[in-house]
Amino acid sequence: MRYSIRPVTEQDVPFLWDMLYESLYVPEGKEPFNRNVIKEPFLSKYVEDWGREGDLGYIAVNDEGLPLGSITARFFNEDNKGFGFVGNDVPELGIALKEEYRGIGIGKALLQMLIDVLKEKEIKKVSLSVAPDNIAAMKLYQGFGFKEVGMVDTSVTMVLEL
């Protein structure tokens, strides 16, 4: 499948909300979350007021320009921690793909793009939060060298040294 990766624009913010919902891991056989959960402050912080200083994001699009998935990195602080928070100077990444585009390398390409740009910006680490039974995601992150550094509720916090 042919696709390209481009920076997030202001017009992509509705898609970032869609991808925030897609990023919520639902184990096999479990009921999906109510979509309104993304408006709760503990989740909305990942997209709300997108475009703040330090926000970084990319969208994978097909040849017609339709978005397939996204990856973002956002800084949080002690007063507004994300699930994968490890420090004020460490952005937390979020990644999601539309279900029909998973498992074909787009997530890997998005992650590589983000890592390359973070390195260019001389950012030393990036963190994330993932459900440990989300095997595909765990495999992707471990393949890039992310290491487990803790747990928050039922999610593993992982960090990649850049």
Beta strands, then each sheet from edge to edge (+ up, - down):
strand 1: 3-7
strand 2: 56-62
strand 3: 67-74
strand 4: 92-97
strand 5: 125-130
strand 6: 147-152
strand 7: 155-161
sheet 1: 1+ 2- 3+ 4-
sheet 2: 5+ 7- 6+
end
